[in-house]
């Protein structure tokens, strides 16, 4: 009985199979490289964005600390004669002038949004006020000051003298002995229209350790 001959795969088929395998490997490698490159680019973009945010945050923090360092000694010197806490005054200036970034502060040294009536010593500007449980944009006349000290001193005199219709308007503010109660008294005595005003001041004082100016 004759032996069966083994079937042999044609050489051309082997070549096609090898080429297919090589092409498949190259395709997998290309797809892998494509996804890796996209992942690397996205990772770098995220890293750059995070770095930029960190740099911007550091720059902003530096600017805010510089402003506090500038007005801190002024508030301490002025407030000691008016039964006011410098920490509250500094926090108010930071909050109301956006750390000296508001146009009112930069142009006219008005740190606290003090209104004016004399056209010769005031300017008309746009502002936001909390009226009937909502924020509204209004135009109003604001006082012009020649320095930060003048603004802070006028601010202190307001609490000391009260309003034209009530000289004891801010009696709870003046009676307060710590920044927590004085911040809340500003709302109680009608100084602020923002219902969250006291909490914002307290957070600022604690964030930047402004209580040190009270000592």
DRENPA-3360 file (N, C-alpha, C; in nm, 2 decimals, always signed):
BEGIN
1 = XXXXXXXX = +0.09/-0.12/+0.00/+0.00/+0.00/+0.00/+0.09/+0.12/+0.00 ~ +0.06/+0.21/-0.09/+0.14/+0.33/-0.10/+0.12/+0.43/+0.01 ~ +0.22/+0.50/+0.06/+0.21/+0.60/+0.16/+0.14/+0.72/+0.11 ~ +0.06/+0.78/+0.20/-0.01/+0.91/+0.16/+0.09/+1.02/+0.16 ~ +0.08/+1.11/+0.07/+0.17/+1.22/+0.06/+0.11/+1.34/+0.14 ~ +0.19/+1.40/+0.23/+0.14/+1.51/+0.30/+0.11/+1.63/+0.21 ~ -0.01/+1.69/+0.24/-0.04/+1.81/+0.16/+0.05/+1.93/+0.20 ~ +0.10/+1.99/+0.10/+0.19/+2.10/+0.13/+0.12/+2.23/+0.09;
9 = XXXXXXXX = +0.14/+2.33/+0.19/+0.08/+2.46/+0.16/+0.17/+2.54/+0.06 ~ +0.10/+2.59/-0.04/+0.18/+2.66/-0.14/+0.25/+2.77/-0.08 ~ +0.37/+2.80/-0.14/+0.46/+2.90/-0.09/+0.39/+3.04/-0.10 ~ +0.31/+3.06/-0.20/+0.24/+3.19/-0.22/+0.14/+3.22/-0.11 ~ +0.08/+3.11/-0.06/-0.02/+3.12/+0.05/+0.06/+3.16/+0.18 ~ +0.18/+3.09/+0.20/+0.25/+3.13/+0.32/+0.30/+3.27/+0.32 ~ +0.33/+3.32/+0.20/+0.38/+3.46/+0.19/+0.26/+3.55/+0.22 ~ +0.14/+3.52/+0.17/+0.02/+3.60/+0.20/-0.01/+3.61/+0.35;
17 = XXXXXXXX = +0.00/+3.49/+0.41/-0.03/+3.48/+0.55/+0.07/+3.56/+0.63 ~ +0.20/+3.55/+0.60/+0.30/+3.63/+0.67/+0.28/+3.78/+0.65 ~ +0.25/+3.82/+0.53/+0.22/+3.96/+0.50/+0.11/+4.01/+0.58 ~ +0.00/+3.92/+0.59/-0.12/+3.96/+0.67/-0.08/+3.98/+0.81 ~ -0.01/+3.88/+0.87/+0.03/+3.89/+1.01/+0.11/+4.02/+1.03 ~ +0.21/+4.05/+0.94/+0.29/+4.17/+0.96/+0.20/+4.29/+0.95 ~ +0.11/+4.29/+0.86/+0.02/+4.41/+0.84/-0.07/+4.42/+0.97 ~ -0.11/+4.31/+1.02/-0.20/+4.32/+1.14/-0.12/+4.37/+1.26;
25 = XXXXXXXX = +0.00/+4.32/+1.27/+0.09/+4.37/+1.38/+0.11/+4.53/+1.37 ~ +0.14/+4.57/+1.24/+0.16/+4.71/+1.22/+0.04/+4.79/+1.25 ~ -0.08/+4.74/+1.21/-0.20/+4.81/+1.24/-0.23/+4.82/+1.39 ~ -0.21/+4.71/+1.46/-0.22/+4.72/+1.61/-0.13/+4.82/+1.67 ~ +0.00/+4.82/+1.61/+0.10/+4.91/+1.67/+0.06/+5.06/+1.63 ~ +0.01/+5.08/+1.51/-0.03/+5.21/+1.47/-0.15/+5.26/+1.56 ~ -0.25/+5.17/+1.58/-0.36/+5.21/+1.66/-0.32/+5.24/+1.80 ~ -0.23/+5.15/+1.86/-0.18/+5.17/+1.99/-0.10/+5.30/+2.00;
33 = XXXXXXXX = -0.02/+5.33/+1.91/+0.06/+5.46/+1.91/-0.03/+5.58/+1.90 ~ -0.14/+5.57/+1.81/-0.23/+5.68/+1.80/-0.30/+5.71/+1.93 ~ -0.35/+5.61/+2.00/-0.42/+5.63/+2.12/-0.32/+5.68/+2.23 ~ -0.20/+5.62/+2.23/-0.10/+5.67/+2.33/-0.06/+5.81/+2.31 ~ -0.05/+5.85/+2.18/-0.01/+5.99/+2.15/-0.13/+6.09/+2.19 ~ -0.25/+6.04/+2.16/-0.37/+6.13/+2.20/-0.37/+6.14/+2.35 ~ -0.35/+6.03/+2.42/-0.35/+6.03/+2.57/-0.24/+6.12/+2.62 ~ -0.12/+6.11/+2.56/-0.01/+6.19/+2.60/-0.04/+6.34/+2.58;
41 = XXXXXXXX = -0.10/+6.37/+2.46/-0.13/+6.51/+2.44/-0.24/+6.56/+2.53 ~ -0.34/+6.48/+2.56/-0.44/+6.52/+2.65/-0.39/+6.54/+2.79 ~ -0.30/+6.45/+2.83/-0.24/+6.46/+2.97/-0.15/+6.58/+2.98 ~ -0.08/+6.62/+2.87/+0.00/+6.74/+2.87/-0.08/+6.86/+2.88 ~ -0.20/+6.86/+2.80/-0.29/+6.98/+2.81/-0.35/+7.00/+2.94 ~ -0.38/+6.88/+3.01/-0.44/+6.89/+3.14/-0.33/+6.95/+3.24 ~ -0.21/+6.90/+3.22/-0.10/+6.94/+3.31/-0.07/+7.09/+3.30 ~ -0.07/+7.14/+3.17/-0.05/+7.28/+3.14/-0.16/+7.36/+3.20;
49 = XXXXXXXX = -0.29/+7.31/+3.18/-0.40/+7.39/+3.23/-0.40/+7.40/+3.39 ~ -0.36/+7.29/+3.45/-0.35/+7.29/+3.60/-0.24/+7.38/+3.64 ~ -0.13/+7.38/+3.57/-0.01/+7.47/+3.60/-0.05/+7.61/+3.59 ~ -0.12/+7.64/+3.48/-0.17/+7.78/+3.46/-0.26/+7.83/+3.57 ~ -0.36/+7.74/+3.61/-0.45/+7.77/+3.72/-0.37/+7.80/+3.85 ~ -0.27/+7.71/+3.87/-0.19/+7.73/+3.99/-0.11/+7.86/+3.99 ~ -0.06/+7.90/+3.87/+0.02/+8.02/+3.86/-0.08/+8.14/+3.88 ~ -0.20/+8.13/+3.82/-0.29/+8.24/+3.83/-0.34/+8.26/+3.97;
57 = XXXXXXXX = -0.36/+8.14/+4.04/-0.41/+8.15/+4.18/-0.30/+8.20/+4.27 ~ -0.17/+8.17/+4.24/-0.06/+8.22/+4.32/-0.04/+8.37/+4.30 ~ -0.06/+8.41/+4.17/-0.05/+8.55/+4.14/-0.16/+8.63/+4.21 ~ -0.28/+8.58/+4.21/-0.40/+8.64/+4.27/-0.38/+8.65/+4.42 ~ -0.33/+8.54/+4.48/-0.31/+8.54/+4.62/-0.20/+8.64/+4.66 ~ -0.10/+8.65/+4.58/+0.01/+8.75/+4.61/-0.04/+8.89/+4.60 ~ -0.13/+8.92/+4.50/-0.19/+9.05/+4.48/-0.28/+9.09/+4.60 ~ -0.36/+8.99/+4.65/-0.45/+9.02/+4.76/-0.37/+9.04/+4.89;
65 = XXXXXXXX = -0.27/+8.96/+4.91/-0.18/+8.98/+5.03/-0.11/+9.12/+5.03 ~ -0.07/+9.16/+4.91/+0.00/+9.29/+4.90/-0.10/+9.40/+4.93 ~ -0.23/+9.39/+4.89/-0.33/+9.49/+4.92/-0.35/+9.50/+5.07 ~ -0.37/+9.38/+5.13/-0.39/+9.37/+5.28/-0.27/+9.43/+5.35 ~ -0.15/+9.40/+5.31/-0.03/+9.46/+5.37/-0.03/+9.61/+5.36 ~ -0.08/+9.66/+5.25/-0.08/+9.80/+5.23/-0.18/+9.88/+5.32 ~ -0.30/+9.83/+5.33/-0.41/+9.90/+5.40/-0.41/+9.85/+5.55 ~ -0.35/+9.74/+5.58/-0.35/+9.69/+5.72/-0.31/+9.79/+5.82;
73 = XXXXXXXX = -0.19/+9.85/+5.81/-0.14/+9.94/+5.91/-0.22/+10.07/+5.91 ~ -0.28/+10.11/+5.80/-0.37/+10.23/+5.80/-0.49/+10.20/+5.88 ~ -0.55/+10.09/+5.86/-0.67/+10.05/+5.93/-0.65/+10.04/+6.08 ~ -0.53/+9.99/+6.12/-0.50/+9.97/+6.26/-0.48/+10.11/+6.32 ~ -0.42/+10.20/+6.25/-0.39/+10.34/+6.31/-0.52/+10.42/+6.32 ~ -0.61/+10.41/+6.22/-0.73/+10.49/+6.22/-0.83/+10.43/+6.32 ~ -0.85/+10.30/+6.32/-0.96/+10.24/+6.39/-0.95/+10.24/+6.54 ~ -0.82/+10.26/+6.59/-0.80/+10.26/+6.73/-0.87/+10.38/+6.80;
81 = XXXXXXXX = -0.91/+10.48/+6.72/-0.97/+10.60/+6.78/-1.12/+10.59/+6.76 ~ -1.18/+10.48/+6.70/-1.32/+10.48/+6.67/-1.39/+10.35/+6.72 ~ -1.33/+10.28/+6.81/-1.39/+10.16/+6.87/-1.43/+10.06/+6.76 ~ -1.34/+10.05/+6.66/-1.37/+9.96/+6.55/-1.25/+9.86/+6.54 ~ -1.28/+9.74/+6.49/-1.17/+9.64/+6.48/-1.11/+9.65/+6.34 ~ -0.98/+9.67/+6.33/-0.91/+9.67/+6.20/-0.94/+9.55/+6.11 ~ -0.95/+9.44/+6.17/-0.98/+9.32/+6.09/-1.11/+9.33/+6.01 ~ -1.21/+9.39/+6.07/-1.33/+9.41/+6.00/-1.32/+9.51/+5.89;
89 = XXXXXXXX = -1.25/+9.62/+5.92/-1.23/+9.73/+5.82/-1.15/+9.67/+5.70 ~ -1.05/+9.59/+5.73/-0.97/+9.54/+5.62/-1.05/+9.44/+5.53 ~ -1.12/+9.35/+5.60/-1.21/+9.26/+5.53/-1.31/+9.33/+5.45 ~ -1.37/+9.43/+5.50/-1.47/+9.51/+5.42/-1.41/+9.57/+5.30 ~ -1.29/+9.63/+5.32/-1.22/+9.69/+5.20/-1.19/+9.58/+5.10 ~ -1.14/+9.46/+5.14/-1.12/+9.35/+5.05/-1.24/+9.31/+4.97 ~ -1.35/+9.29/+5.05/-1.47/+9.25/+4.99/-1.54/+9.35/+4.89 ~ -1.54/+9.47/+4.94/-1.62/+9.58/+4.87/-1.54/+9.64/+4.75;
97 = XXXXXXXX = -1.41/+9.63/+4.76/-1.33/+9.68/+4.65/-1.27/+9.57/+4.56 ~ -1.30/+9.45/+4.60/-1.25/+9.33/+4.53/-1.09/+9.34/+4.53 ~ -1.04/+9.36/+4.65/-0.90/+9.37/+4.67/-0.83/+9.48/+4.58 ~ -0.90/+9.59/+4.58/-0.85/+9.71/+4.50/-0.86/+9.69/+4.35 ~ -0.95/+9.60/+4.31/-0.96/+9.57/+4.16/-1.08/+9.64/+4.10 ~ -1.17/+9.70/+4.19/-1.28/+9.77/+4.14/-1.24/+9.91/+4.08 ~ -1.32/+9.95/+3.98/-1.29/+10.08/+3.92/-1.31/+10.19/+4.02 ~ -1.40/+10.18/+4.11/-1.43/+10.28/+4.21/-1.30/+10.30/+4.30;
105 = XXXXXXXX = -1.24/+10.19/+4.34/-1.12/+10.19/+4.42/-1.00/+10.24/+4.35 ~ -0.98/+10.19/+4.23/-0.86/+10.23/+4.15/-0.86/+10.37/+4.10 ~ -0.98/+10.42/+4.07/-0.99/+10.56/+4.01/-1.01/+10.66/+4.12 ~ -1.08/+10.63/+4.23/-1.12/+10.73/+4.33/-1.09/+10.69/+4.47 ~ -1.01/+10.59/+4.50/-0.97/+10.55/+4.63/-1.09/+10.52/+4.72 ~ -1.20/+10.49/+4.67/-1.32/+10.46/+4.74/-1.33/+10.31/+4.77 ~ -1.29/+10.27/+4.89/-1.27/+10.13/+4.92/-1.41/+10.06/+4.96 ~ -1.50/+10.14/+5.00/-1.62/+10.09/+5.07/-1.75/+10.12/+4.99;
113 = XXXXXXXX = -1.74/+10.17/+4.87/-1.86/+10.20/+4.80/-1.95/+10.31/+4.86 ~ -1.88/+10.41/+4.92/-1.95/+10.52/+4.99/-2.02/+10.61/+4.89 ~ -2.14/+10.64/+4.91/-2.22/+10.72/+4.81/-2.18/+10.87/+4.84 ~ -2.20/+10.95/+4.74/-2.18/+11.10/+4.75/-2.29/+11.17/+4.69 ~ -2.30/+11.30/+4.71/-2.41/+11.39/+4.66/-2.35/+11.51/+4.59 ~ -2.24/+11.56/+4.63/-2.18/+11.68/+4.57/-2.11/+11.64/+4.44 ~ -2.16/+11.70/+4.33/-2.10/+11.67/+4.20/-1.95/+11.70/+4.19 ~ -1.90/+11.79/+4.27/-1.76/+11.83/+4.27/-1.67/+11.73/+4.34;
121 = XXXXXXXX = -1.73/+11.64/+4.43/-1.64/+11.55/+4.50/-1.70/+11.41/+4.49 ~ -1.77/+11.38/+4.38/-1.83/+11.25/+4.36/-1.83/+11.22/+4.21 ~ -1.86/+11.09/+4.18/-1.87/+11.05/+4.04/-1.98/+10.95/+4.02 ~ -2.04/+10.95/+3.91/-2.15/+10.85/+3.88/-2.09/+10.72/+3.82 ~ -2.13/+10.61/+3.89/-2.08/+10.48/+3.84/-2.19/+10.37/+3.85 ~ -2.17/+10.26/+3.78/-2.26/+10.15/+3.79/-2.23/+10.06/+3.90 ~ -2.33/+10.01/+3.97/-2.30/+9.92/+4.08/-2.41/+9.82/+4.10 ~ -2.39/+9.71/+4.18/-2.50/+9.62/+4.21/-2.54/+9.63/+4.35;
129 = XXXXXXXX = -2.67/+9.62/+4.38/-2.73/+9.63/+4.51/-2.83/+9.52/+4.53 ~ -2.84/+9.48/+4.65/-2.93/+9.37/+4.69/-3.07/+9.43/+4.73 ~ -3.17/+9.43/+4.64/-3.29/+9.50/+4.67/-3.41/+9.40/+4.65 ~ -3.49/+9.39/+4.75/-3.61/+9.30/+4.75/-3.57/+9.16/+4.71 ~ -3.47/+9.10/+4.78/-3.43/+8.96/+4.77/-3.37/+8.93/+4.63 ~ -3.31/+9.03/+4.56/-3.24/+9.00/+4.44/-3.14/+9.11/+4.41 ~ -3.04/+9.08/+4.33/-2.94/+9.17/+4.29/-2.98/+9.25/+4.17 ~ -2.97/+9.38/+4.18/-3.00/+9.47/+4.06/-2.89/+9.56/+4.03;
137 = XXXXXXXX = -2.87/+9.60/+3.91/-2.77/+9.69/+3.86/-2.83/+9.83/+3.86 ~ -2.76/+9.92/+3.93/-2.81/+10.06/+3.93/-2.69/+10.16/+3.91 ~ -2.72/+10.28/+3.88/-2.63/+10.39/+3.86/-2.64/+10.48/+3.98 ~ -2.53/+10.51/+4.04/-2.53/+10.59/+4.16/-2.41/+10.68/+4.17 ~ -2.41/+10.79/+4.25/-2.30/+10.88/+4.27/-2.22/+10.84/+4.39 ~ -2.09/+10.82/+4.37/-2.00/+10.77/+4.47/-1.89/+10.88/+4.51 ~ -1.86/+10.88/+4.63/-1.76/+10.98/+4.69/-1.62/+10.95/+4.63 ~ -1.55/+11.06/+4.61/-1.41/+11.06/+4.56/-1.32/+11.09/+4.68;
145 = XXXXXXXX = -1.21/+11.01/+4.70/-1.12/+11.03/+4.81/-0.98/+11.05/+4.75 ~ -0.89/+11.12/+4.82/-0.76/+11.15/+4.76/-0.66/+11.04/+4.81 ~ -0.70/+10.95/+4.90/-0.61/+10.84/+4.95/-0.69/+10.73/+5.01 ~ -0.63/+10.62/+5.03/-0.69/+10.51/+5.11/-0.72/+10.55/+5.25 ~ -0.63/+10.63/+5.31/-0.65/+10.67/+5.45/-0.77/+10.76/+5.46 ~ -0.79/+10.85/+5.37/-0.91/+10.93/+5.37/-1.04/+10.85/+5.36 ~ -1.04/+10.74/+5.28/-1.15/+10.65/+5.26/-1.18/+10.58/+5.39 ~ -1.07/+10.52/+5.45/-1.08/+10.45/+5.58/-1.13/+10.54/+5.69;
153 = XXXXXXXX = -1.08/+10.66/+5.70/-1.12/+10.75/+5.81/-1.26/+10.79/+5.79 ~ -1.31/+10.82/+5.67/-1.45/+10.85/+5.65/-1.54/+10.73/+5.68 ~ -1.49/+10.61/+5.65/-1.56/+10.49/+5.69/-1.58/+10.48/+5.84 ~ -1.47/+10.50/+5.91/-1.48/+10.49/+6.06/-1.57/+10.60/+6.11 ~ -1.56/+10.72/+6.06/-1.65/+10.83/+6.11/-1.80/+10.79/+6.09 ~ -1.83/+10.72/+5.98/-1.97/+10.68/+5.96/-2.02/+10.60/+6.07 ~ -1.95/+10.51/+6.12/-1.99/+10.42/+6.23/-2.00/+10.50/+6.36 ~ -1.90/+10.59/+6.38/-1.89/+10.67/+6.50/-2.01/+10.77/+6.51;
161 = XXXXXXXX = -2.04/+10.83/+6.40/-2.14/+10.94/+6.40/-2.28/+10.89/+6.36 ~ -2.29/+10.77/+6.30/-2.42/+10.73/+6.26/-2.47/+10.80/+6.14 ~ -2.60/+10.78/+6.11/-2.66/+10.84/+5.99/-2.73/+10.98/+6.03 ~ -2.77/+11.05/+5.93/-2.83/+11.18/+5.96/-2.97/+11.16/+6.03 ~ -3.03/+11.05/+6.01/-3.16/+11.02/+6.07/-3.15/+10.94/+6.20 ~ -3.03/+10.88/+6.23/-3.02/+10.80/+6.35/-2.87/+10.80/+6.39 ~ -2.83/+10.88/+6.49/-2.69/+10.88/+6.53/-2.65/+10.76/+6.60 ~ -2.74/+10.68/+6.64/-2.71/+10.55/+6.71/-2.73/+10.43/+6.61;
169 = XXXXXXXX = -2.72/+10.46/+6.48/-2.75/+10.35/+6.38/-2.66/+10.23/+6.40 ~ -2.53/+10.26/+6.44/-2.44/+10.15/+6.44/-2.39/+10.12/+6.59 ~ -2.48/+10.13/+6.68/-2.44/+10.11/+6.82/-2.40/+9.97/+6.85 ~ -2.46/+9.87/+6.78/-2.42/+9.73/+6.80/-2.28/+9.70/+6.74 ~ -2.25/+9.77/+6.64/-2.12/+9.76/+6.57/-2.01/+9.81/+6.67 ~ -2.04/+9.93/+6.73/-1.94/+9.99/+6.82/-1.93/+9.91/+6.95 ~ -2.03/+9.84/+6.99/-2.03/+9.77/+7.12/-1.96/+9.63/+7.10 ~ -1.94/+9.59/+6.98/-1.89/+9.45/+6.96/-1.74/+9.45/+7.00;
177 = XXXXXXXX = -1.70/+9.34/+7.06/-1.56/+9.33/+7.10/-1.48/+9.22/+7.03 ~ -1.54/+9.15/+6.93/-1.46/+9.06/+6.85/-1.52/+9.06/+6.71 ~ -1.44/+9.01/+6.62/-1.48/+9.03/+6.48/-1.60/+8.95/+6.44 ~ -1.63/+8.84/+6.51/-1.75/+8.77/+6.47/-1.88/+8.85/+6.50 ~ -1.89/+8.90/+6.62/-2.01/+8.98/+6.66/-2.01/+9.11/+6.58 ~ -1.90/+9.17/+6.55/-1.90/+9.30/+6.48/-1.94/+9.28/+6.34 ~ -1.90/+9.17/+6.28/-1.95/+9.13/+6.14/-2.10/+9.12/+6.14 ~ -2.15/+9.05/+6.23/-2.30/+9.02/+6.23/-2.37/+9.15/+6.27;
185 = XXXXXXXX = -2.31/+9.24/+6.35/-2.37/+9.36/+6.38/-2.39/+9.46/+6.26 ~ -2.30/+9.44/+6.17/-2.31/+9.52/+6.05/-2.44/+9.50/+5.97 ~ -2.48/+9.37/+5.97/-2.60/+9.33/+5.91/-2.72/+9.37/+6.00 ~ -2.71/+9.35/+6.13/-2.82/+9.39/+6.22/-2.85/+9.53/+6.22 ~ -2.74/+9.62/+6.21/-2.76/+9.76/+6.21/-2.79/+9.82/+6.08 ~ -2.80/+9.74/+5.98/-2.84/+9.78/+5.85/-2.74/+9.84/+5.76 ~ -2.61/+9.81/+5.79/-2.50/+9.86/+5.70/-2.50/+9.79/+5.56 ~ -2.52/+9.66/+5.57/-2.51/+9.57/+5.45/-2.65/+9.53/+5.40;
193 = XXXXXXXX = -2.66/+9.52/+5.27/-2.79/+9.46/+5.21/-2.77/+9.32/+5.17 ~ -2.65/+9.27/+5.16/-2.62/+9.13/+5.13/-2.64/+9.04/+5.25 ~ -2.73/+8.95/+5.25/-2.76/+8.86/+5.37/-2.65/+8.78/+5.41 ~ -2.55/+8.75/+5.32/-2.43/+8.67/+5.35/-2.31/+8.76/+5.39 ~ -2.33/+8.88/+5.41/-2.22/+8.98/+5.43/-2.13/+8.94/+5.55 ~ -2.20/+8.91/+5.66/-2.12/+8.88/+5.78/-2.03/+8.75/+5.76 ~ -2.09/+8.65/+5.70/-2.02/+8.52/+5.68/-1.90/+8.55/+5.59 ~ -1.92/+8.63/+5.48/-1.81/+8.66/+5.39/-1.69/+8.73/+5.46;
201 = XXXXXXXX = -1.73/+8.83/+5.55/-1.62/+8.90/+5.63/-1.55/+8.80/+5.72 ~ -1.62/+8.72/+5.79/-1.56/+8.63/+5.88/-1.47/+8.53/+5.81 ~ -1.51/+8.48/+5.70/-1.43/+8.39/+5.62/-1.30/+8.46/+5.57 ~ -1.31/+8.58/+5.53/-1.19/+8.66/+5.49/-1.09/+8.68/+5.60 ~ -1.14/+8.72/+5.72/-1.06/+8.74/+5.83/-0.98/+8.61/+5.87 ~ -1.05/+8.50/+5.87/-0.99/+8.38/+5.91/-0.89/+8.32/+5.80 ~ -0.93/+8.35/+5.67/-0.84/+8.30/+5.56/-0.71/+8.37/+5.56 ~ -0.71/+8.50/+5.59/-0.58/+8.58/+5.59/-0.53/+8.62/+5.73;
209 = XXXXXXX = -0.59/+8.56/+5.83/-0.55/+8.59/+5.97/-0.54/+8.74/+6.00 ~ -0.65/+8.81/+5.96/-0.66/+8.95/+5.98/-0.67/+8.99/+6.13 ~ -0.71/+8.89/+6.21/-0.73/+8.93/+6.36/-0.60/+8.98/+6.42 ~ -0.48/+8.95/+6.35/-0.36/+9.00/+6.41/-0.35/+9.15/+6.41 ~ -0.43/+9.22/+6.33/-0.43/+9.36/+6.32/-0.51/+9.42/+6.44 ~ -0.59/+9.33/+6.51/-0.67/+9.38/+6.62/-0.59/+9.39/+6.75 ~ -0.47/+9.33/+6.75/-0.39/+9.32/+6.87/-0.29/+9.43/+6.88;
% end
